[in-house]
């Protein structure tokens, strides 16, 4: 595990802690909540980059590329 020192607004702190308290939060839930939020943010940033990079493709061409990539990975699994 790695520790972060971060600065957030008091309003965000109250909002998150209130949410965690309402949902039965325990001592380590703040770290889990932040970890999940960061992972989700990275996931959606990545999705948006891929969408932007491939916006010139038709739906059919994008599906063909995805199918080829999946087939390639499956064929090369150990």
C-alpha positions as CSV (number, residue, x, y, z in Angstrom):
1,X,0.0,0.0,0.0
2,X,1.0,3.6,-0.7
3,X,-0.1,6.6,1.3
4,X,-1.1,9.8,-0.3
5,X,-1.3,13.3,1.2
6,X,-4.0,15.1,-0.7
7,X,-5.8,18.4,-0.2
8,X,-9.5,18.7,-1.0
9,X,-12.1,21.3,-0.2
10,X,-14.0,21.2,3.1
11,X,-17.2,20.8,1.2
12,X,-16.0,17.7,-0.6
13,X,-14.7,16.3,2.7
14,X,-18.1,16.8,4.4
15,X,-20.0,15.4,1.4
16,X,-17.8,12.2,1.1
17,X,-17.8,11.6,4.9
18,X,-21.6,12.2,5.1
19,X,-22.1,9.8,2.2
20,X,-19.9,7.1,3.8
21,X,-21.6,7.6,7.2
22,X,-25.1,7.2,5.6
23,X,-24.0,4.0,3.8
24,X,-22.5,2.3,6.8
25,X,-18.9,3.4,6.3
26,X,-16.2,1.9,8.4
27,X,-12.7,3.3,9.2
28,X,-11.0,2.2,6.0
29,X,-13.9,3.1,3.7
30,X,-12.5,6.6,2.8
31,X,-9.4,5.0,1.3
32,X,-11.5,2.5,-0.6
33,X,-13.8,5.2,-1.8
34,X,-10.9,7.3,-3.1
35,X,-9.2,4.3,-4.7
36,X,-12.4,3.3,-6.5
37,X,-13.1,6.9,-7.6
38,X,-9.5,7.2,-9.1
39,X,-9.8,3.9,-10.9
40,X,-13.2,4.9,-12.4
41,X,-11.8,8.3,-13.5
42,X,-8.9,6.6,-15.2
43,X,-11.2,4.1,-16.8
44,X,-13.5,6.7,-18.2
45,X,-10.6,9.0,-19.3
46,X,-9.2,6.0,-21.2
47,X,-12.6,5.2,-22.8
48,X,-13.0,8.8,-23.9
49,X,-9.5,8.7,-25.5
50,X,-10.3,5.5,-27.4
51,X,-13.6,6.9,-28.5
52,X,-11.9,10.1,-29.7
53,X,-9.1,8.2,-31.4
54,X,-11.6,6.0,-33.3
55,X,-14.4,8.5,-34.0
56,X,-13.5,8.3,-37.8
57,X,-14.4,4.6,-37.9
58,X,-17.8,3.3,-38.8
59,X,-19.5,1.0,-36.2
60,X,-18.8,-2.0,-38.5
61,X,-15.1,-1.1,-38.8
62,X,-14.7,-0.6,-35.1
63,X,-16.4,-3.9,-34.4
64,X,-14.2,-5.7,-36.9
65,X,-11.1,-4.3,-35.3
66,X,-12.3,-5.3,-31.8
67,X,-13.1,-8.8,-33.0
68,X,-9.7,-9.2,-34.6
69,X,-8.0,-8.0,-31.4
70,X,-10.0,-10.4,-29.3
71,X,-9.2,-13.3,-31.7
72,X,-5.5,-12.4,-31.6
73,X,-5.4,-12.4,-27.8
74,X,-7.2,-15.6,-27.6
75,X,-5.0,-17.3,-30.1
76,X,-1.8,-16.2,-28.3
77,X,-2.9,-17.1,-24.7
78,X,-0.6,-19.6,-23.0
